[in-house]
Amino acid sequence: MNSLMNGKKLFLLVVMSLLLALPIAHESQTSQAEAAAQTQAIKAETDLEQQIDRILQDKRLEGAISGVHVRRASDGKTLYQHDADIRLRPASNMKLLTGSAALDVLGPDYRFKTEVLSDGKVRGKVLQGNIYLRGKGDPTLMKEDLDKFAKVLRKQGIQKIHGDLIADDTRYDDIRYSQDLNWSDESNYVGAQVSALTLSPNEDYDAGTVIVDVNPAKRTGSKPTVSLTPKTDYVKIINKAKTVGKNEAKHISIEREHGTNNIVVSGQIPAEASSSRAWVAVWEPTGYALDVFKKSLQAQGIKQIGNSKIRSGKTPKHAKKVD
């Protein structure tokens, strides 16, 4: 009997020892896992530092100033920094911030819209009232879209507009440039003015610009031919260039004069040479979009009558969309 009791006691002691050891083993395994994770994180940070250091030590960056600051998105911890407090022009890096802000506020499914509205009524073939082209910041608006609007009006039987053609860009303010834009960049596509109603000449979507193509004339000494995309009377071409012999050098300048829509083409282009092309930012893109829309209407046989004007203004609340 005593042997049996002693055996039970021994068995219980073994079981209790095993149970007590389990938490210790579990804690040991947890500690090991955490340590491994920390080691991996430190290695990742070290690898990141080494990779960025290698980029910054590239000989092609000699003479350049680079400021880098990398933070972990989950908690904001700084993972890397190099001259992070130096004030530098953000340039295209700013697109990361504006793009992120737009996705956060507007959402990935948001679509910019441009609308055509009217405050008048159709009587016969005449629209008695104004037409409003209302922009809401769409940078992808093209001539083809304006052509579609014009076709919709034509399908409604409208051939004449006894009213004004009005551009509404009031969705945004009237500040066209950032404060730090170089004046010499104003005619460049990267310096295009900001407007809620603007137009892109093609699917590169350089909003607020017109494409200028310069081709050599058939005869040496003559002025080269200059064409615009899209066709518009909003800008004026001042052609000071000339066509030279086919073996001569090509140097063509295409610049818009400050504060105007005079685009000056100068220099020389050899006979039989390929064309020179430039995307030129217009002055006040709202009027540019409206001018192209007017041409779309004219192409559909729709014209303004009476004392109708072309101007900017705000769409009244009672105006209705033209669908």
C-alpha positions in Angstrom: 0.0 0.0 0.0 2.8 2.4 0.9 4.5 1.5 -2.4 1.4 2.4 -4.3 1.0 5.8 -2.5 4.7 6.6 -3.1 4.2 5.8 -6.8 1.2 8.2 -7.1 3.2 10.9 -5.3 6.1 10.5 -7.7 3.7 10.6 -10.7 2.1 13.8 -9.5 5.4 15.4 -8.9 6.5 14.6 -12.5 3.3 16.0 -13.9 3.5 19.2 -11.9 7.1 19.7 -12.9 6.2 19.4 -16.6 3.3 21.8 -16.2 5.5 24.3 -14.5 8.1 24.0 -17.2 5.6 24.6 -20.1 5.2 28.4 -19.4 8.9 28.8 -19.1 9.5 27.0 -22.4 6.7 29.1 -24.1 8.2 32.3 -22.7 11.6 31.2 -24.0 10.2 30.6 -27.4 8.4 33.9 -27.4 11.5 35.8 -26.4 13.5 34.1 -29.1 10.8 35.0 -31.7 10.8 38.6 -30.5 14.6 38.8 -30.6 14.6 37.3 -34.1 12.0 39.9 -35.3 14.1 42.7 -33.7 17.2 41.4 -35.4 15.4 41.3 -38.7 14.1 44.8 -38.3 17.6 46.1 -37.4 19.0 44.3 -40.5 16.3 45.9 -42.7 17.0 49.3 -41.4 20.8 48.8 -41.9 20.2 47.5 -45.4 18.0 50.6 -46.1 20.7 52.9 -44.8 23.4 51.2 -46.9 21.2 51.3 -50.1 20.5 55.0 -49.7 24.1 55.8 -48.8 25.2 54.1 -52.0 22.8 56.2 -54.1 23.9 59.5 -52.4 27.6 58.6 -53.0 27.1 58.1 -56.7 29.5 60.3 -58.7 26.7 61.6 -60.8 25.4 63.5 -57.7 28.7 65.4 -57.2 27.9 69.1 -56.6 24.3 68.3 -55.9 22.6 68.8 -52.5 20.2 66.0 -51.4 18.0 66.0 -48.3 16.5 62.6 -47.3 14.2 61.8 -44.4 12.5 58.3 -44.3 9.9 57.5 -41.6 8.0 54.3 -40.9 4.4 54.8 -41.8 3.0 52.8 -38.8 4.5 54.9 -36.0 6.5 57.7 -37.6 9.8 56.4 -36.4 12.8 57.9 -38.3 14.5 55.1 -40.3 17.0 57.2 -42.2 18.0 60.9 -42.5 20.6 62.7 -44.4 20.7 66.6 -44.3 17.0 66.3 -43.5 16.7 69.9 -42.2 18.1 71.6 -45.3 15.5 73.7 -47.0 15.3 72.6 -50.6 12.8 73.1 -53.4 10.5 70.0 -53.3 10.1 69.9 -57.1 8.4 66.7 -58.3 8.6 65.1 -54.9 5.6 67.4 -54.0 3.5 65.2 -56.3 3.7 62.4 -53.6 2.1 64.7 -51.0 -0.5 66.2 -53.3 -1.3 62.8 -54.8 -1.7 61.2 -51.4 -3.8 64.0 -50.1 -6.1 63.8 -53.1 -6.5 60.1 -52.7 -7.3 60.5 -49.0 -9.8 63.3 -49.4 -11.4 62.5 -52.8 -10.9 58.7 -53.0 -9.6 56.6 -55.8 -12.9 56.6 -57.7 -13.3 60.3 -57.9 -13.7 61.8 -61.3 -13.3 65.5 -62.3 -16.2 66.8 -64.4 -16.8 69.5 -67.0 -20.4 70.5 -67.6 -22.4 72.5 -70.2 -25.4 74.3 -68.8 -28.0 76.8 -70.0 -30.3 79.3 -68.4 -32.5 79.6 -71.5 -35.1 77.8 -73.5 -35.1 76.5 -77.1 -37.6 78.1 -79.4 -37.5 76.5 -82.8 -33.8 76.3 -83.8 -32.8 79.1 -81.5 -31.6 78.9 -77.9 -32.8 82.0 -76.1 -30.3 82.2 -73.3 -26.7 81.7 -72.3 -24.5 78.7 -72.5 -22.1 78.0 -69.6 -19.0 75.9 -69.9 -18.4 75.0 -66.2 -15.0 73.6 -65.2 -14.4 71.6 -62.1 -10.6 71.1 -62.4 -10.5 68.4 -65.0 -6.9 68.2 -66.3 -7.8 65.7 -69.0 -10.4 67.8 -70.9 -9.6 67.8 -74.6 -11.1 69.2 -77.8 -12.8 65.9 -78.5 -14.8 66.3 -75.3 -15.9 69.8 -76.4 -16.9 68.4 -79.8 -19.2 65.9 -78.0 -20.8 68.8 -76.0 -21.4 70.6 -79.3 -22.9 67.5 -80.9 -25.4 67.2 -78.0 -26.6 70.7 -78.6 -26.9 70.1 -82.3 -29.0 66.9 -81.7 -31.4 69.1 -79.7 -32.0 71.0 -82.9 -30.1 74.1 -81.8 -28.5 76.0 -84.6 -28.3 79.5 -83.1 -27.6 80.9 -79.7 -29.2 84.2 -78.8 -27.1 84.7 -75.7 -23.6 84.7 -74.3 -21.0 81.9 -74.3 -19.7 81.9 -70.7 -16.7 80.2 -69.2 -17.1 79.3 -65.5 -13.9 78.7 -63.7 -15.1 79.7 -60.2 -14.6 76.3 -58.8 -11.0 77.4 -58.1 -9.6 80.8 -57.1 -8.0 83.1 -59.6 -4.4 82.7 -58.5 -2.8 81.3 -61.6 0.8 80.7 -60.4 2.6 79.4 -57.4 4.7 82.1 -55.6 8.0 80.6 -56.5 7.6 80.0 -60.2 10.4 81.5 -62.2 9.2 84.1 -64.7 11.3 82.5 -67.4 9.2 79.3 -67.0 5.9 80.9 -67.7 5.7 79.8 -71.4 6.9 76.3 -70.6 4.4 73.5 -70.2 5.7 72.8 -66.6 4.7 76.4 -65.8 1.2 76.3 -67.1 -1.4 78.4 -65.2 -3.9 76.8 -62.8 -7.6 77.1 -63.6 -10.7 75.1 -62.9 -11.4 75.3 -66.6 -8.5 74.4 -68.8 -7.7 72.3 -71.9 -5.1 69.6 -72.8 -3.9 69.5 -76.4 -3.4 65.7 -76.4 -3.3 62.6 -74.2 0.0 63.8 -72.5 -2.5 65.9 -70.6 -0.3 69.0 -70.3 -3.3 71.1 -69.3 -3.3 74.8 -70.3 -0.9 74.4 -73.2 -1.1 74.5 -77.0 1.2 72.4 -79.2 3.2 74.5 -81.7 4.7 72.6 -84.7 7.2 74.3 -87.0 8.0 72.8 -90.4 10.4 74.0 -93.1 9.0 75.8 -96.1 9.4 74.3 -99.6 11.7 77.1 -100.6 14.9 78.3 -98.9 14.6 81.8 -97.4 10.9 81.5 -96.8 9.2 81.4 -93.4 8.5 77.9 -92.1 4.9 76.8 -91.6 3.5 77.0 -88.1 0.5 74.9 -86.9 -1.4 74.7 -83.7 -3.0 71.8 -81.9 -5.8 72.3 -81.2 -6.6 75.0 -83.7 -7.4 78.3 -81.9 -7.4 82.0 -82.4 -6.7 82.5 -78.7 -3.0 82.8 -79.3 -1.2 84.8 -82.0 1.8 83.4 -83.8 4.6 85.9 -84.6 6.8 84.0 -87.1 10.3 85.4 -87.3 12.0 82.2 -88.3 13.3 81.2 -91.8 14.0 78.1 -93.8 17.7 77.6 -94.6 19.7 75.1 -96.7 19.3 71.4 -95.8 22.9 71.1 -94.7 22.7 74.0 -92.2 22.1 73.7 -88.5 18.6 73.8 -86.9 17.9 76.0 -84.0 14.3 77.1 -83.4 13.0 79.0 -80.4 9.3 78.9 -79.5 8.4 81.3 -76.6 5.3 83.1 -75.4 5.8 86.8 -74.5 5.1 87.5 -70.8 1.6 88.6 -70.1 0.3 88.0 -73.6 -0.7 85.2 -75.9 1.8 86.2 -78.5 4.0 83.2 -79.4 7.2 84.1 -81.1 8.9 81.6 -83.4 12.5 82.5 -84.2 15.6 81.0 -85.5 16.2 78.8 -88.5 15.1 75.4 -89.8 16.8 73.5 -92.6 14.9 72.4 -95.7 13.6 68.8 -95.5 14.3 68.8 -91.7 12.0 67.2 -89.2 9.6 69.5 -87.4 10.3 71.3 -84.2 7.5 71.0 -81.6 6.8 72.7 -78.3 4.0 72.7 -75.7 3.5 76.3 -74.9 1.5 77.4 -71.8 -1.1 80.0 -72.6 -2.0 83.1 -70.7 -5.4 82.6 -69.0 -6.3 79.1 -70.0 -10.0 79.6 -69.2 -10.4 81.8 -72.3 -8.5 79.2 -74.3 -10.9 76.4 -73.4 -13.9 78.7 -74.3 -12.4 79.6 -77.7 -11.9 76.0 -78.7 -15.5 75.2 -77.5 -16.8 78.0 -79.7 -15.0 76.4 -82.7 -16.6 73.1 -81.8 -20.0 74.7 -81.9 -19.2 76.4 -85.2 -18.1 73.0 -86.6 -21.6 71.7 -85.8 -23.2 74.7 -87.5 -24.1 76.5 -84.3 -23.5 80.2 -84.2 -24.2 83.1 -81.9 -26.6 85.8 -83.0 -27.6 89.3 -81.8 -25.3 91.1 -79.4 -24.0 87.8 -77.9 -20.6 87.9 -76.2 -17.9 85.5 -75.1 -16.9 86.1 -71.5 -16.2 84.6 -68.1 -18.8 84.4 -65.3 -20.5 82.2 -62.8 -23.2 79.7 -63.6 -26.6 80.7 -62.0 -28.2 78.1 -59.7 -31.3 77.8 -62.0 -29.2 76.8 -65.0 -29.8 73.3 -66.2 -27.3 70.7 -67.6 -27.4 70.1 -71.3 -27.5 66.3 -71.7 
